[in-house]
Amino acid sequence: MGLGAGSVILIVIFALLVFGPKKLPELGRAVGHTLREFKSATKGIMEDTEDEGKKKERNQ
């Protein structure tokens, strides 16, 4: 289920009304930073899980 163009425009207008145009770039950077951290953490977990699976295969 994705967001359509109309939904995105509505969200942006709402964000402008709530936070104002001066705060939006700061909020965007914060969201981007948080998403990068989350992606990095999940990648690390996936790599650890793969490593454990390979170790188990070698021990069998």
N, CA, C and O atoms as CSV, one atom per row, in Angstrom:
chain,resi,resn,atom,element,x,y,z
A,1,MET,N,N,0.846,-1.169,0.000
A,1,MET,CA,C,0.000,0.000,0.000
A,1,MET,C,C,0.893,1.234,0.000
A,1,MET,O,O,1.542,1.528,1.004
A,2,GLY,N,N,0.933,1.936,-1.082
A,2,GLY,CA,C,1.792,3.103,-1.218
A,2,GLY,C,C,1.003,4.395,-1.085
A,2,GLY,O,O,-0.227,4.406,-1.051
A,3,LEU,N,N,1.746,5.462,-1.014
A,3,LEU,CA,C,1.133,6.781,-0.938
A,3,LEU,C,C,1.025,7.359,-2.336
A,3,LEU,O,O,1.986,7.336,-3.105
A,4,GLY,N,N,-0.134,7.869,-2.654
A,4,GLY,CA,C,-0.310,8.525,-3.936
A,4,GLY,C,C,0.186,9.950,-3.875
A,4,GLY,O,O,0.519,10.465,-2.807
A,5,ALA,N,N,0.231,10.583,-5.038
A,5,ALA,CA,C,0.715,11.960,-5.116
A,5,ALA,C,C,-0.165,12.899,-4.293
A,5,ALA,O,O,0.337,13.813,-3.639
A,6,GLY,N,N,-1.471,12.675,-4.327
A,6,GLY,CA,C,-2.390,13.520,-3.569
A,6,GLY,C,C,-2.152,13.419,-2.071
A,6,GLY,O,O,-2.206,14.416,-1.350
A,7,SER,N,N,-1.889,12.200,-1.613
A,7,SER,CA,C,-1.628,11.993,-0.176
A,7,SER,C,C,-0.351,12.692,0.255
A,7,SER,O,O,-0.301,13.305,1.321
A,8,VAL,N,N,0.677,12.600,-0.570
A,8,VAL,CA,C,1.952,13.231,-0.240
A,8,VAL,C,C,1.786,14.746,-0.174
A,8,VAL,O,O,2.300,15.391,0.740
A,9,ILE,N,N,1.079,15.304,-1.128
A,9,ILE,CA,C,0.842,16.758,-1.144
A,9,ILE,C,C,0.074,17.178,0.101
A,9,ILE,O,O,0.387,18.199,0.713
A,10,LEU,N,N,-0.927,16.396,0.474
A,10,LEU,CA,C,-1.718,16.706,1.665
A,10,LEU,C,C,-0.854,16.660,2.927
A,10,LEU,O,O,-0.992,17.516,3.800
A,11,ILE,N,N,0.026,15.680,3.027
A,11,ILE,CA,C,0.923,15.563,4.175
A,11,ILE,C,C,1.868,16.764,4.239
A,11,ILE,O,O,2.091,17.320,5.315
A,12,VAL,N,N,2.423,17.164,3.096
A,12,VAL,CA,C,3.339,18.308,3.057
A,12,VAL,C,C,2.623,19.589,3.475
A,12,VAL,O,O,3.170,20.385,4.238
A,13,ILE,N,N,1.415,19.788,2.984
A,13,ILE,CA,C,0.648,20.987,3.356
A,13,ILE,C,C,0.356,20.977,4.857
A,13,ILE,O,O,0.481,22.005,5.522
A,14,PHE,N,N,-0.031,19.825,5.385
A,14,PHE,CA,C,-0.295,19.709,6.816
A,14,PHE,C,C,0.961,20.018,7.625
A,14,PHE,O,O,0.905,20.742,8.619
A,15,ALA,N,N,2.100,19.463,7.191
A,15,ALA,CA,C,3.364,19.705,7.897
A,15,ALA,C,C,3.729,21.182,7.858
A,15,ALA,O,O,4.206,21.726,8.854
A,16,LEU,N,N,3.511,21.835,6.726
A,16,LEU,CA,C,3.787,23.271,6.626
A,16,LEU,C,C,2.920,24.061,7.601
A,16,LEU,O,O,3.396,24.994,8.248
A,17,LEU,N,N,1.659,23.689,7.704
A,17,LEU,CA,C,0.757,24.406,8.602
A,17,LEU,C,C,1.128,24.178,10.064
A,17,LEU,O,O,1.058,25.102,10.874
A,18,VAL,N,N,1.519,22.958,10.402
A,18,VAL,CA,C,1.807,22.635,11.801
A,18,VAL,C,C,3.179,23.155,12.224
A,18,VAL,O,O,3.309,23.779,13.277
A,19,PHE,N,N,4.200,22.902,11.409
A,19,PHE,CA,C,5.569,23.214,11.818
A,19,PHE,C,C,6.113,24.510,11.237
A,19,PHE,O,O,7.049,25.083,11.793
A,20,GLY,N,N,5.563,24.974,10.160
A,20,GLY,CA,C,6.060,26.186,9.518
A,20,GLY,C,C,7.224,25.881,8.593
A,20,GLY,O,O,7.909,24.873,8.764
A,21,PRO,N,N,7.452,26.741,7.620
A,21,PRO,CA,C,8.487,26.473,6.606
A,21,PRO,C,C,9.913,26.501,7.155
A,21,PRO,O,O,10.808,25.898,6.564
A,22,LYS,N,N,10.137,27.183,8.264
A,22,LYS,CA,C,11.500,27.263,8.805
A,22,LYS,C,C,11.911,25.975,9.505
A,22,LYS,O,O,13.097,25.649,9.538
A,23,LYS,N,N,10.967,25.243,10.060
A,23,LYS,CA,C,11.276,24.020,10.806
A,23,LYS,C,C,11.349,22.784,9.913
A,23,LYS,O,O,11.971,21.792,10.294
A,24,LEU,N,N,10.728,22.820,8.736
A,24,LEU,CA,C,10.666,21.617,7.889
A,24,LEU,C,C,12.034,21.068,7.485
A,24,LEU,O,O,12.222,19.853,7.555
A,25,PRO,N,N,12.998,21.888,7.067
A,25,PRO,CA,C,14.307,21.316,6.721
A,25,PRO,C,C,14.970,20.613,7.900
A,25,PRO,O,O,15.592,19.563,7.734
A,26,GLU,N,N,14.836,21.188,9.080
A,26,GLU,CA,C,15.407,20.577,10.279
A,26,GLU,C,C,14.728,19.231,10.568
A,26,GLU,O,O,15.394,18.252,10.904
A,27,LEU,N,N,13.413,19.195,10.436
A,27,LEU,CA,C,12.683,17.945,10.653
A,27,LEU,C,C,13.055,16.905,9.598
A,27,LEU,O,O,13.192,15.721,9.907
A,28,GLY,N,N,13.217,17.349,8.363
A,28,GLY,CA,C,13.620,16.431,7.293
A,28,GLY,C,C,14.982,15.812,7.562
A,28,GLY,O,O,15.176,14.613,7.361
A,29,ARG,N,N,15.910,16.618,8.009
A,29,ARG,CA,C,17.240,16.093,8.347
A,29,ARG,C,C,17.161,15.091,9.492
A,29,ARG,O,O,17.830,14.057,9.469
A,30,ALA,N,N,16.341,15.402,10.491
A,30,ALA,CA,C,16.201,14.498,11.635
A,30,ALA,C,C,15.598,13.164,11.205
A,30,ALA,O,O,16.045,12.106,11.649
A,31,VAL,N,N,14.597,13.212,10.352
A,31,VAL,CA,C,13.981,11.978,9.859
A,31,VAL,C,C,14.985,11.190,9.027
A,31,VAL,O,O,15.084,9.971,9.170
A,32,GLY,N,N,15.721,11.862,8.170
A,32,GLY,CA,C,16.734,11.193,7.354
A,32,GLY,C,C,17.805,10.536,8.202
A,32,GLY,O,O,18.213,9.407,7.930
A,33,HIS,N,N,18.260,11.233,9.221
A,33,HIS,CA,C,19.282,10.694,10.122
A,33,HIS,C,C,18.744,9.451,10.844
A,33,HIS,O,O,19.438,8.441,10.959
A,34,THR,N,N,17.517,9.539,11.319
A,34,THR,CA,C,16.904,8.409,12.019
A,34,THR,C,C,16.748,7.210,11.094
A,34,THR,O,O,17.015,6.078,11.498
A,35,LEU,N,N,16.323,7.445,9.869
A,35,LEU,CA,C,16.171,6.338,8.916
A,35,LEU,C,C,17.511,5.698,8.586
A,35,LEU,O,O,17.594,4.476,8.457
A,36,ARG,N,N,18.568,6.504,8.447
A,36,ARG,CA,C,19.903,5.946,8.182
A,36,ARG,C,C,20.367,5.074,9.340
A,36,ARG,O,O,20.918,3.994,9.126
A,37,GLU,N,N,20.145,5.544,10.572
A,37,GLU,CA,C,20.529,4.759,11.750
A,37,GLU,C,C,19.753,3.451,11.806
A,37,GLU,O,O,20.322,2.399,12.099
A,38,PHE,N,N,18.472,3.514,11.528
A,38,PHE,CA,C,17.627,2.318,11.555
A,38,PHE,C,C,18.080,1.321,10.492
A,38,PHE,O,O,18.178,0.123,10.758
A,39,LYS,N,N,18.354,1.817,9.296
A,39,LYS,CA,C,18.809,0.947,8.212
A,39,LYS,C,C,20.146,0.299,8.559
A,39,LYS,O,O,20.349,-0.888,8.301
A,40,SER,N,N,21.044,1.069,9.137
A,40,SER,CA,C,22.347,0.543,9.536
A,40,SER,C,C,22.192,-0.535,10.602
A,40,SER,O,O,22.852,-1.572,10.543
A,41,ALA,N,N,21.322,-0.290,11.572
A,41,ALA,CA,C,21.110,-1.264,12.647
A,41,ALA,C,C,20.499,-2.549,12.107
A,41,ALA,O,O,20.926,-3.642,12.480
A,42,THR,N,N,19.511,-2.432,11.239
A,42,THR,CA,C,18.877,-3.637,10.699
A,42,THR,C,C,19.843,-4.395,9.797
A,42,THR,O,O,19.808,-5.625,9.755
A,43,LYS,N,N,20.701,-3.687,9.078
A,43,LYS,CA,C,21.695,-4.352,8.243
A,43,LYS,C,C,22.668,-5.148,9.114
A,43,LYS,O,O,23.032,-6.276,8.780
A,44,GLY,N,N,23.084,-4.553,10.230
A,44,GLY,CA,C,23.980,-5.250,11.153
A,44,GLY,C,C,23.334,-6.496,11.729
A,44,GLY,O,O,23.988,-7.530,11.862
A,45,ILE,N,N,22.063,-6.406,12.069
A,45,ILE,CA,C,21.346,-7.568,12.615
A,45,ILE,C,C,21.247,-8.662,11.552
A,45,ILE,O,O,21.446,-9.839,11.851
A,46,MET,N,N,20.943,-8.277,10.326
A,46,MET,CA,C,20.830,-9.269,9.243
A,46,MET,C,C,22.175,-9.950,8.997
A,46,MET,O,O,22.224,-11.160,8.777
A,47,GLU,N,N,23.267,-9.184,9.032
A,47,GLU,CA,C,24.590,-9.768,8.826
A,47,GLU,C,C,24.935,-10.741,9.951
A,47,GLU,O,O,25.498,-11.808,9.704
A,48,ASP,N,N,24.596,-10.371,11.190
A,48,ASP,CA,C,24.846,-11.261,12.323
A,48,ASP,C,C,24.054,-12.559,12.180
A,48,ASP,O,O,24.565,-13.643,12.460
A,49,THR,N,N,22.803,-12.437,11.744
A,49,THR,CA,C,21.954,-13.609,11.573
A,49,THR,C,C,22.522,-14.520,10.486
A,49,THR,O,O,22.535,-15.740,10.649
A,50,GLU,N,N,22.988,-13.942,9.384
A,50,GLU,CA,C,23.578,-14.730,8.304
A,50,GLU,C,C,24.854,-15.425,8.776
A,50,GLU,O,O,25.089,-16.587,8.443
A,51,ASP,N,N,25.671,-14.721,9.547
A,51,ASP,CA,C,26.907,-15.303,10.075
A,51,ASP,C,C,26.600,-16.500,10.967
A,51,ASP,O,O,27.282,-17.521,10.887
A,52,GLU,N,N,25.578,-16.383,11.818
A,52,GLU,CA,C,25.198,-17.485,12.701
A,52,GLU,C,C,24.719,-18.684,11.885
A,52,GLU,O,O,25.035,-19.829,12.212
A,53,GLY,N,N,23.961,-18.420,10.829
A,53,GLY,CA,C,23.489,-19.493,9.965
A,53,GLY,C,C,24.639,-20.222,9.280
A,53,GLY,O,O,24.618,-21.447,9.163
A,54,LYS,N,N,25.632,-19.478,8.832
A,54,LYS,CA,C,26.793,-20.089,8.178
A,54,LYS,C,C,27.609,-20.924,9.172
A,54,LYS,O,O,28.123,-21.987,8.824
A,55,LYS,N,N,27.721,-20.429,10.415
A,55,LYS,CA,C,28.454,-21.186,11.433
A,55,LYS,C,C,27.760,-22.508,11.725
A,55,LYS,O,O,28.422,-23.534,11.881
A,56,LYS,N,N,26.448,-22.493,11.798
A,56,LYS,CA,C,25.686,-23.713,12.059
A,56,LYS,C,C,25.848,-24.712,10.921
A,56,LYS,O,O,25.966,-25.914,11.160
A,57,GLU,N,N,25.855,-24.216,9.676
A,57,GLU,CA,C,26.026,-25.101,8.522
A,57,GLU,C,C,27.407,-25.775,8.543
A,57,GLU,O,O,27.533,-26.952,8.205
A,58,ARG,N,N,28.427,-25.028,8.938
A,58,ARG,CA,C,29.776,-25.578,8.991
A,58,ARG,C,C,29.913,-26.630,10.089
A,58,ARG,O,O,30.674,-27.586,9.940
A,59,ASN,N,N,29.186,-26.461,11.183
A,59,ASN,CA,C,29.296,-27.384,12.315
A,59,ASN,C,C,28.523,-28.671,12.102
A,59,ASN,O,O,28.720,-29.629,12.849
A,60,GLN,N,N,27.662,-28.723,11.120
A,60,GLN,CA,C,26.878,-29.935,10.894
A,60,GLN,C,C,27.598,-30.942,10.052
A,60,GLN,O,O,27.060,-32.014,9.777
